[in-house]
Amino acid sequence: MGIVSPFLESLKEQLNQRVDGERLHRCLVPVFKNSYTREKLESQSESYLLTAEILERDHLSDYSEVSNVAIITSIASNYCKIFEYELSCSIDHLIRRKLSIELPEYYYKYQNGKKAFFYSQDRTNFEIDYNKKNRAFYFKDKDWFPVSTGASLVVISEMINRGEFDELKDFFTSEQLDVLKEVGEEIKNIRNVCAHSIIDLEQLSRVKNGLTELESKGVFEGMFKIKALLKA
């Protein structure tokens, strides 16, 4: 056993490195291969994307840093923020318009003296303020405080189920809305973990795969069309 054990340990280590290397290779596949998608992202989203890609290039170039979960978590967080910000700039603002916020004048801006609340019919004491003044340090150059991704996904689902969001049919098919809700929920959950804990390569891959699916299924394109309409 004294001779066999070191050999088995060495073999196990080599196999683990190979597995980690394969996982890393899958993980490093770039998102947003379509230049159109990159061009239509908000500047803030571009910043998140660039940060994630630089961190990947500088710290995950080979499997030797696979165990660096702090870097992996930071990369995933930045990728998640792309979805969060694009959702906020598109569908959340479509909801703001439904709630009588004047657009494009108050696009991503607080409208003084205007109430814009969504009241849930399915959840007790669930109300979301879509015209909340930014009193924090989050996006210091913005005076409107964005709705959280989790709250936004709940509102979108409820409004669709209640037949109160027909405007979305101009931008998304039913299949695309299902993708939006399913992938958005997963990205939101992983983003929450990133904010309070650490994640691994598998979860990072899920985030990137989710963004790729949102792009390939045309969900991001629908978001871009909404932004173009509301900014016009």
C-alpha positions in Angstrom: 0.0 0.0 0.0 2.9 2.4 0.7 4.0 2.0 -3.0 0.5 2.0 -4.6 -1.0 4.9 -2.6 1.4 7.7 -3.9 0.8 6.4 -7.4 -2.9 6.4 -7.1 -2.8 9.9 -5.5 -0.7 11.2 -8.4 -3.1 9.6 -10.9 -6.1 11.1 -9.1 -4.4 14.5 -9.2 -3.7 14.3 -12.9 -7.3 13.3 -13.6 -8.6 16.1 -11.5 -6.4 18.6 -13.4 -7.7 17.3 -16.7 -11.3 17.6 -15.6 -10.7 21.1 -14.3 -8.9 22.0 -17.5 -11.9 20.7 -19.6 -14.3 22.6 -17.4 -12.2 25.7 -17.7 -12.1 25.4 -21.5 -15.9 25.2 -21.7 -16.2 28.1 -19.3 -13.9 30.4 -21.3 -16.0 30.3 -24.4 -16.9 34.0 -25.0 -20.4 35.3 -24.7 -22.0 37.7 -27.2 -20.2 36.4 -30.3 -22.6 38.5 -32.3 -21.2 42.0 -32.7 -24.7 43.4 -33.0 -25.3 42.4 -29.4 -22.2 44.0 -28.1 -23.0 47.2 -30.1 -26.5 47.5 -28.6 -25.4 47.0 -24.9 -25.6 50.0 -22.7 -22.2 51.5 -21.8 -22.6 50.3 -18.2 -23.2 46.8 -19.5 -20.2 47.0 -21.8 -18.1 47.9 -18.7 -19.4 44.8 -16.9 -18.6 42.7 -19.9 -15.1 44.1 -20.4 -14.3 43.6 -16.7 -15.4 40.0 -16.8 -13.4 39.3 -19.9 -10.3 40.9 -18.6 -10.5 38.9 -15.3 -10.9 35.7 -17.3 -8.0 36.5 -19.5 -5.7 37.5 -16.7 -6.6 35.0 -14.0 -8.2 31.9 -15.7 -5.8 31.3 -18.6 -5.2 27.8 -17.4 -6.4 25.3 -14.8 -3.8 26.4 -12.2 -6.2 29.1 -10.9 -9.4 27.1 -11.1 -9.5 27.0 -7.3 -9.4 30.8 -7.1 -13.1 31.1 -6.3 -12.9 34.8 -5.4 -11.9 35.6 -9.0 -14.5 33.2 -10.4 -17.2 34.8 -8.2 -16.2 38.3 -9.4 -16.3 37.3 -13.0 -19.8 35.7 -12.6 -21.1 38.8 -10.8 -20.1 41.0 -13.7 -21.7 38.8 -16.2 -24.9 38.7 -14.1 -24.9 42.5 -13.9 -25.2 42.7 -17.7 -28.5 41.0 -17.6 -29.6 43.0 -14.6 -28.8 46.3 -16.3 -30.3 45.5 -19.7 -33.5 44.3 -18.0 -33.7 47.5 -16.0 -33.2 49.6 -19.1 -35.8 47.8 -21.2 -38.7 45.9 -19.7 -38.5 47.7 -16.3 -38.9 51.0 -18.2 -41.8 49.6 -20.2 -43.4 48.9 -16.9 -42.6 52.5 -15.8 -44.3 53.8 -18.8 -47.4 51.7 -18.0 -47.4 53.2 -14.6 -47.4 56.8 -16.1 -43.8 57.7 -15.9 -43.1 60.2 -18.7 -40.6 58.7 -21.2 -38.2 59.4 -22.7 -37.9 62.5 -20.5 -37.5 60.4 -17.4 -35.7 57.5 -18.9 -33.6 56.1 -16.0 -34.5 59.2 -14.0 -36.6 59.9 -11.0 -39.8 61.9 -11.8 -40.6 64.2 -8.9 -44.1 64.0 -7.5 -45.1 60.9 -9.5 -46.2 57.7 -7.8 -45.6 54.5 -9.8 -46.3 51.4 -7.7 -47.0 47.8 -8.7 -49.3 46.0 -6.2 -49.3 42.2 -6.3 -52.5 40.4 -6.3 -50.8 37.1 -5.5 -48.4 38.1 -2.7 -49.2 39.7 0.6 -47.6 43.1 1.2 -45.7 42.9 -2.1 -45.5 46.3 -3.7 -42.7 47.7 -5.9 -41.9 51.3 -6.4 -40.9 52.0 -10.0 -40.2 55.7 -9.3 -37.9 55.4 -6.2 -35.4 58.2 -5.7 -31.8 57.1 -5.5 -30.6 58.0 -2.0 -27.7 55.5 -2.0 -24.3 55.4 -3.7 -25.4 52.9 -6.3 -25.0 54.5 -9.7 -24.2 57.9 -8.1 -24.8 59.7 -11.4 -28.4 58.4 -11.5 -31.3 59.8 -9.4 -33.6 56.9 -10.1 -33.1 53.7 -8.0 -33.6 50.6 -10.2 -35.9 47.8 -9.2 -34.1 44.6 -8.1 -33.9 41.7 -10.6 -35.9 39.4 -8.4 -38.7 41.9 -7.9 -38.7 42.7 -11.6 -39.1 39.0 -12.6 -42.0 38.6 -10.2 -43.8 41.7 -11.6 -43.2 40.6 -15.2 -44.7 37.1 -14.5 -47.7 38.5 -12.6 -48.5 41.0 -15.3 -48.3 38.4 -18.0 -50.4 36.0 -16.0 -53.0 38.7 -15.4 -53.1 39.7 -19.1 -51.8 43.2 -18.3 -48.7 43.2 -20.4 -49.8 42.7 -24.0 -47.1 45.2 -25.0 -44.5 42.5 -24.6 -46.0 40.6 -27.5 -44.6 43.3 -29.8 -41.1 42.4 -28.8 -41.1 38.7 -27.6 -42.8 35.4 -28.5 -44.2 33.2 -25.8 -41.2 31.0 -26.1 -38.8 33.9 -25.6 -40.7 35.1 -22.6 -40.4 31.6 -21.1 -36.6 31.8 -21.7 -36.4 35.2 -20.2 -38.2 34.1 -17.0 -36.3 30.8 -16.7 -32.8 32.0 -17.5 -33.4 35.3 -15.6 -34.3 33.4 -12.5 -31.2 31.3 -12.6 -29.0 34.3 -13.2 -30.7 36.1 -10.4 -30.1 33.2 -8.0 -26.4 32.9 -8.9 -26.0 36.7 -8.6 -27.4 36.5 -5.1 -24.9 33.8 -4.2 -22.1 36.0 -5.6 -23.2 38.8 -3.4 -23.1 36.8 -0.2 -20.8 33.9 -0.8 -18.6 32.3 -3.5 -19.3 30.1 -6.5 -17.4 27.7 -8.7 -16.7 27.2 -12.4 -19.9 25.2 -12.9 -22.0 28.1 -11.8 -20.0 30.6 -13.8 -20.6 28.4 -16.9 -24.3 28.4 -16.2 -24.4 32.2 -16.1 -22.5 32.4 -19.4 -24.6 29.7 -21.0 -27.7 31.6 -19.9 -26.5 34.9 -21.5 -25.7 32.9 -24.7 -29.2 31.4 -24.7 -30.8 34.9 -24.2 -28.8 36.1 -27.2 -29.4 33.1 -29.5 -33.1 33.0 -28.7 -33.6 36.7 -29.5 -34.4 37.9 -26.0 -31.7 40.5 -25.9 -32.8 41.7 -29.3 -36.3 42.2 -27.9 -34.8 44.2 -25.1 -32.8 46.4 -27.5 -36.0 47.2 -29.5 -37.7 48.2 -26.3 -34.9 50.5 -25.4 -34.9 52.1 -28.8 -38.7 52.7 -28.6 -38.5 54.2 -25.1 -35.5 56.4 -25.7 -37.0 57.9 -29.0 
